[in-house]
Amino acid sequence: MRDLSHIHNIIVKVGSSSLTGENGIISDEKMLSIVSQIAAVRRKEIHVVLVSSGAQAAGMGVLGLDRKPADMSKKQALAAIGQAKLMQHYENLFRIFNLKCAQILLNHDDFDNRKRQMNLENALGALIDYDVIPIINENDSLAVEEIKVGDNDTLASMIVPAAGGDLLVLMSDIDGLYNDNPNENPDAKLIPYVGDIAEVESFAKDSSSSVGTGGMITKINAAKMVNAYGCDMAIINAGTPNALVRLMDGEEIGTIFDGHREKDLSAKKHWILYRSTIRGQIVVDEGAYLSVRDKRSSLLPKGVTGVNGDFLSGAVVEIVNSEGNSCGKGIVNYSSDEIRLIMGRGTDEIEEVLHYKDYDEVIHANNLVVIS
């Protein structure tokens, strides 16, 4: 038996294929199974945030379509039509168990802006205080390639810090992580426990279904993100009877990725690395590159040789050498135009060039995350 006694807040992600029948239309029976399990977990005094796919599938059902369109605008329209239907289903089913639910729609910009991130955290906290189940989905009706999170595995992992998650549960149509593709290799073995993601990355083989998006690669990346925050992650098969309840009872089903309950990154540095958008690049000489990479030193203007892109002070940028190799990401103290003026100069020259000097560093070590 697994010991999950430390788990008090969980994020449950449910994929489209776990909510729909073979015709791609939302299945009331499957939804009832998910909701009843969440209700059972909630009775154990465990708070639940639900990340649910299915808006486009629900829209397909409303319009009687048998396949998802390829056109982006039609996908957005399906999501707009289906999101209301999906929430109506959830509201009716949660009412059976005397539970209330609420809808939150997000885009990547909501994570990129730290103020909006705090607003999300406050909203989730208030909903949990009211004993309401937050149901989160990407705002697909407005999503375009520039702002689209891309899949709900990623979205769910980005919510972990805001929800104070101890465990992220990905409910999908697979039993867990295998050492090979079980659809192609009958001898593939399920891996019940992962203590070091680096040891299993090679096992991830991407896949997708006609209903949902994402595969094992997105799940491995999600595990990296949440484990770095000290949060565990589990992959279980939504088709396994009572899978979520059995998981929370300690039964060894699915795969657990151990977060070791120790954060490798602070909340700020986790945001920089995983939840912010890179606005540009700062090119540095070899000395500065090694100093940042090996010593985690602040980046001074003296080591900067170039700037790619246009950005303002406070933007997150990537630090690269002349060959384009990245050594880190960080929050800049100066805009791209200002950095172009002071690059290659000593800190004592900043005020002379810019006519002000708030910082000695282009990026302070406290606002920098080193990429191995």
C-alpha positions in Angstrom: 0.0 0.0 0.0 1.2 3.5 -0.8 1.3 6.1 2.0 -0.6 9.2 0.8 -1.4 10.5 4.2 0.4 13.8 3.4 -2.0 14.6 0.6 -4.6 17.3 1.4 -5.0 19.2 -1.9 -5.3 17.4 -5.2 -5.7 18.6 -8.8 -7.5 16.0 -11.0 -7.1 16.3 -14.7 -9.6 14.5 -16.9 -9.0 14.1 -20.6 -11.6 14.2 -23.4 -11.2 10.5 -24.1 -12.2 9.8 -20.5 -15.4 11.7 -20.8 -16.7 10.6 -24.2 -18.0 7.5 -25.8 -16.8 5.9 -29.1 -18.8 8.5 -31.1 -16.8 11.3 -29.5 -19.9 12.7 -27.7 -19.9 13.4 -23.9 -21.0 10.3 -22.0 -23.2 11.0 -18.9 -22.2 7.6 -17.5 -18.4 8.4 -17.7 -19.0 11.9 -16.2 -21.0 10.5 -13.4 -18.2 8.0 -12.6 -15.7 10.9 -12.4 -17.9 13.1 -10.3 -18.9 10.3 -7.9 -15.2 9.5 -7.3 -14.4 13.2 -6.7 -17.3 13.3 -4.2 -15.9 10.3 -2.4 -12.4 11.8 -2.2 -13.9 15.1 -0.9 -15.6 13.2 1.9 -12.1 12.2 3.0 -11.5 15.9 3.8 -9.3 16.2 0.7 -9.8 19.4 -1.4 -10.2 18.8 -5.1 -9.6 21.1 -8.1 -10.8 19.6 -11.4 -9.2 20.4 -14.7 -11.5 19.1 -17.4 -11.2 18.8 -21.1 -14.3 18.0 -23.2 -15.6 21.4 -24.3 -15.0 20.7 -28.0 -16.3 17.1 -27.6 -19.5 18.5 -26.0 -19.9 21.0 -28.9 -19.5 18.1 -31.3 -22.4 16.4 -29.6 -24.6 19.5 -29.7 -24.0 20.0 -33.4 -24.1 16.3 -34.2 -20.6 16.2 -35.7 -18.7 12.9 -35.9 -15.2 14.4 -36.1 -13.4 17.4 -34.8 -12.8 20.0 -37.6 -9.3 21.0 -38.6 -10.1 24.8 -38.9 -9.1 26.7 -35.8 -12.1 29.1 -35.9 -14.4 26.1 -36.0 -12.6 24.5 -33.0 -13.1 27.8 -31.1 -16.8 27.8 -32.0 -17.2 24.2 -30.9 -15.5 25.1 -27.5 -17.8 28.1 -27.1 -20.9 25.9 -27.8 -19.7 23.0 -25.7 -18.3 24.7 -22.6 -21.8 25.7 -21.4 -23.1 22.2 -22.1 -20.2 20.7 -20.3 -20.7 22.8 -17.2 -24.4 22.1 -17.2 -23.5 18.4 -17.0 -21.1 18.9 -14.2 -23.5 21.1 -12.2 -26.3 18.6 -12.5 -24.1 15.7 -11.5 -22.3 17.4 -8.6 -25.8 18.4 -7.2 -26.5 14.7 -6.8 -23.8 14.6 -4.1 -24.7 17.9 -2.6 -21.7 19.6 -4.0 -21.4 22.9 -5.8 -19.0 23.7 -8.7 -17.6 26.8 -10.4 -16.0 27.4 -13.8 -12.6 29.1 -14.4 -11.3 29.5 -18.0 -7.7 30.3 -18.4 -5.1 31.1 -21.1 -1.3 31.1 -21.0 -1.3 34.9 -20.5 -2.9 34.3 -17.1 0.2 32.5 -15.9 2.6 34.8 -17.6 1.3 37.8 -15.7 2.3 37.4 -12.0 -0.6 39.7 -10.9 -3.1 37.5 -12.7 -1.4 34.4 -11.2 -2.0 35.8 -7.7 -5.6 36.6 -8.6 -6.1 33.0 -9.7 -4.6 31.8 -6.4 -6.9 34.0 -4.4 -10.0 32.9 -6.4 -9.1 29.2 -6.0 -8.6 29.7 -2.3 -11.9 31.4 -1.9 -13.8 28.7 -3.8 -12.2 26.0 -1.7 -13.1 28.0 1.5 -16.7 28.0 0.2 -16.4 24.2 -0.3 -17.0 24.6 -4.1 -15.3 22.4 -6.6 -13.3 24.6 -9.1 -13.6 23.3 -12.7 -10.8 24.7 -14.9 -10.4 24.5 -18.6 -8.4 26.4 -21.2 -10.4 29.2 -22.8 -10.4 27.4 -26.2 -13.0 29.8 -27.6 -10.4 32.6 -27.6 -7.2 30.5 -27.8 -4.8 31.0 -30.7 -1.4 29.5 -31.2 0.4 32.4 -29.5 -1.5 32.0 -26.2 -2.6 28.4 -26.3 -1.4 26.2 -23.4 -1.7 23.3 -25.8 -3.1 20.5 -23.6 -4.7 20.1 -20.2 -1.8 18.0 -18.9 0.3 21.2 -19.1 -2.5 23.4 -17.9 -3.0 21.2 -14.8 0.6 21.2 -13.9 0.7 25.0 -14.2 -2.2 25.3 -11.7 -0.4 23.3 -9.0 1.4 26.3 -7.3 -1.8 28.4 -7.4 -3.9 25.6 -5.9 -1.3 24.6 -3.3 -1.4 21.1 -4.8 0.1 18.1 -3.0 -0.8 15.7 -5.8 -1.7 16.0 -9.5 -3.7 13.1 -10.8 -3.9 12.7 -14.6 -6.9 10.5 -15.5 -6.5 9.3 -19.0 -7.1 6.2 -21.2 -3.8 4.6 -20.2 -2.9 2.6 -17.1 0.3 4.6 -16.4 3.9 4.9 -17.6 5.3 1.8 -19.4 8.9 1.0 -20.3 7.7 0.7 -23.9 4.5 1.3 -26.0 2.1 -1.4 -24.7 0.0 -1.1 -27.9 3.0 -2.2 -29.9 4.9 -4.4 -27.4 2.9 -7.0 -25.5 5.9 -7.4 -23.1 5.9 -3.7 -22.0 5.8 -3.4 -18.2 4.0 -0.8 -16.2 6.3 1.3 -13.9 4.5 1.8 -10.6 6.9 4.3 -9.1 9.3 7.0 -10.5 11.7 8.6 -8.1 13.9 10.2 -10.8 12.3 11.4 -14.0 15.6 11.5 -15.8 15.6 7.7 -15.6 12.3 7.3 -17.5 12.3 10.1 -20.0 13.3 7.7 -22.8 10.2 5.6 -22.2 7.9 8.4 -23.2 6.4 7.9 -26.7 4.0 10.5 -27.8 0.4 9.7 -28.9 -2.9 11.3 -29.5 -6.5 10.3 -30.0 -9.2 11.5 -32.3 -10.9 13.1 -29.3 -8.1 14.4 -27.1 -4.6 15.8 -27.6 -1.3 15.1 -25.8 0.5 11.9 -25.0 3.1 10.5 -22.6 5.6 13.2 -23.5 3.3 15.9 -22.2 2.7 13.8 -19.0 6.5 13.5 -18.4 6.9 17.2 -18.9 4.0 17.8 -16.4 5.7 15.5 -13.9 8.9 17.6 -14.2 7.1 20.8 -13.5 5.1 19.6 -10.5 8.0 17.5 -9.0 10.2 20.6 -9.1 7.5 22.3 -6.9 7.6 19.4 -4.4 4.3 18.0 -5.6 3.6 14.3 -6.5 2.0 13.2 -9.7 0.0 10.1 -10.6 -1.2 8.7 -14.0 -4.2 6.4 -13.7 -6.7 5.0 -16.2 -10.1 6.6 -15.9 -11.6 3.4 -17.3 -10.5 1.4 -14.3 -13.4 1.1 -11.9 -13.1 3.6 -9.0 -9.5 4.4 -10.0 -9.3 7.8 -8.2 -10.7 6.5 -4.9 -8.5 3.4 -5.0 -5.5 5.6 -5.7 -6.3 7.8 -2.7 -6.9 4.8 -0.5 -3.2 3.8 -1.2 -3.8 1.0 -3.7 -0.9 0.6 -6.0 -2.5 1.4 -9.3 -1.1 3.6 -12.1 2.2 5.3 -11.8 3.4 7.7 -9.1 6.0 10.3 -9.7 7.5 11.2 -6.4 8.0 14.9 -5.7 9.8 14.1 -2.5 7.9 17.0 -0.9 10.9 19.2 -1.2 10.8 22.1 -3.6 13.8 22.3 -6.0 12.6 25.8 -6.9 11.1 28.7 -5.1 7.7 29.9 -6.3 9.3 32.8 -8.2 11.9 30.6 -9.9 9.3 28.0 -10.7 7.3 30.7 -12.4 10.3 31.9 -14.3 11.2 28.5 -15.6 7.8 26.9 -16.3 5.0 29.4 -16.3 6.4 32.6 -18.0 6.8 33.4 -21.6 10.3 34.3 -22.9 10.3 37.8 -24.4 13.8 37.8 -25.9 17.4 36.7 -25.6 20.5 38.2 -24.1 23.7 37.0 -25.8 26.7 36.8 -23.5 30.4 36.1 -23.8 31.9 32.8 -22.7 33.1 34.1 -19.3 29.6 35.4 -18.4 28.0 32.2 -19.8 30.2 30.0 -17.5 29.7 32.3 -14.5 25.9 32.1 -14.8 25.8 28.4 -15.6 28.4 27.1 -13.1 28.3 29.7 -10.3 24.7 31.0 -10.6 26.1 34.5 -10.7 24.2 37.7 -11.5 24.5 38.8 -15.1 26.4 42.2 -15.4 26.3 44.4 -18.5 30.1 43.8 -19.0 29.4 40.2 -20.1 26.6 41.0 -22.6 27.5 41.0 -26.3 24.0 41.2 -27.9 20.3 41.4 -27.5 17.6 39.6 -29.5 14.1 40.9 -29.5 12.4 43.9 -27.9 11.2 43.8 -24.3 10.6 46.0 -21.3 12.1 45.9 -17.8 10.6 43.0 -15.8 10.4 40.7 -18.8 11.6 37.1 -18.7 14.4 36.4 -21.2 16.8 33.6 -22.1 20.5 33.8 -21.6 22.5 32.3 -24.5 26.1 32.2 -25.8 27.2 33.1 -29.3 26.3 29.6 -30.5 22.7 29.8 -29.2 23.2 27.5 -26.2 21.0 28.4 -23.3 22.3 28.6 -19.7 19.3 30.2 -18.0 16.2 32.3 -17.8 15.7 35.4 -15.8 13.9 38.7 -15.1 15.7 41.7 -16.6 16.2 45.0 -14.7 16.5 47.0 -17.9 14.7 47.1 -21.2 16.1 45.7 -24.4 17.0 49.2 -25.7 18.7 50.1 -22.5 20.7 46.8 -22.4 21.9 47.5 -25.9 23.3 50.8 -24.7 25.1 49.5 -21.6 26.2 46.1 -22.9 30.0 45.5 -22.6 30.3 48.4 -20.1 31.2 48.3 -16.4 28.5 48.9 -13.8 30.1 52.3 -12.9 29.2 53.4 -16.5 25.5 52.6 -16.4 24.4 56.0 -14.9 26.6 57.9 -17.3 25.0 56.2 -20.3 21.3 55.9 -19.2 21.3 59.0 -16.9 20.0 56.8 -14.1 21.0 53.5 -12.4 18.5 51.5 -10.4 20.6 48.2 -10.5 24.1 47.1 -11.1 22.9 43.9 -12.7 21.1 43.2 -16.0 19.7 40.1 -14.2 20.1 39.6 -10.5 20.9 36.0 -9.3 17.7 36.0 -7.2 15.7 36.5 -10.4 17.6 33.9 -12.4 17.1 30.2 -13.0 20.0 28.1 -14.3 19.3 25.5 -17.0 21.6 22.5 -16.8 
